[in-house]
Amino acid sequence: MDAAAERDLPTLWRSGSWRAEAHTWIRAQADVTGPIQEHLVRFWSVVLKVPVAGGWAWFKENAPSQSFEAALMEEVARVAPDRVPPLFGVERARGWLLTADLGDPIGEHRPADDLEAAAEVAEVAGAWSEVQRRLSGREPAMRAARVPAFEDSNAISYAVALADHLARLPEGDGRRLDLEGRRQVEAGLGRLGEDAARLEASGIPESVEHNDLHLWNAMRGRDGGIAFIDLGDAVWSHPFASVRPLLWVMRTRLPFPPGAPEYERVIDAYLESWTDLAPAQELRRLLPAAERMSALHRAESWRRLMADVPLEAIDVEFLDAPAHWLLAATAEDPFAWSQAH
């Protein structure tokens, strides 16, 4: 839980010196046809919109703890080039990434109860599971890309360490875990341990867990298939944790509850890539455990990002995110707890 060297990244990314260096690199990767525009600056990343011959490109740099995204995108492009936007350039050392524009994410302009959107959730689930199967044997390449590993066997010790860290923060710190929350974590450690052991014993090979998989991080590739973006939250862990955000989208944004045909089709589409390893019904029984682990992965993603910057650089609405997801991971029902809070 040691903090990384803190820098005020939004200020850095808006500085003239950083912009000059980034713009020079961008222009060396692509035929830039006009002014490079600031699209988004948050404490975790900067995104620039780049006019290029024939359309647009997107430049991205992440905070240090997630700078591996550029290398990870390059690795995914090697084994599944149709599943990421075309790459103009990658600078692994600085985590710089320049990708082609593929238009709006699939989640844009979709109303609630949209049956077509429900079908696209299933398509996204199936496409990502295919990517995971292709990546599952590439652990050395993932380590070389610095994709962080999250071991199921360490789930309890991780949860305890994170709870202790958050509980030690001073009064008034929005990241702080209060006494009631600390007790909830302790009460849920048994559940967490049981589910972690279930996943560890499943025989499913580890792969890249997207850790933020939803319709707003997926888009139509040029071949009409699904391409994925925003891999900076990823971890190398049990792959099934990736399906949790999609299932929660089905229940909250669309909404289709468990048992609805649309909901079950998402599960079927995701598990199809794994049915050579075990029967579908056996695989389905792992999903509640994977849902719990997914919440722990989200806690870690937010924790590491907040360690990259000074406290004052963090948007107030995100301060409690590590504690929120830690509490969800140890709750009796992570979905019900998260929706109630």
Secondary structure, 3 states (H helix, E strand, C coil): CCCCCCCCHHHHHCCHHHHHHHHHHHHHHCCECCCCEEEEEECCEEEEEEEECCEEEEEEEECHHHCCHHHHHHHHHHHCHHHCCCEEEEECCCCEEEEECCCCCCCCCCCCCCHHHHHHHHHHHHHHHHHHHHHCCCHHHHHHCCCCECCHHHHHHHHHHHHHHHHCCCCCCCCCCCHHHHHHHHHHHHHHHHHHHHHHCCCCCCEEECCCCCHHHEEECCCCCEEECCCCCCEEECHHHHHHHHHHHHHHCCCCCCCCHHHHHHHHHHHHHHCCCCCHHHHHCCHHHHHHHHHHHHHHHHHHHHCCCCHHHCCHHHCCHHHHHHHHHHCCCHHHHHHHC
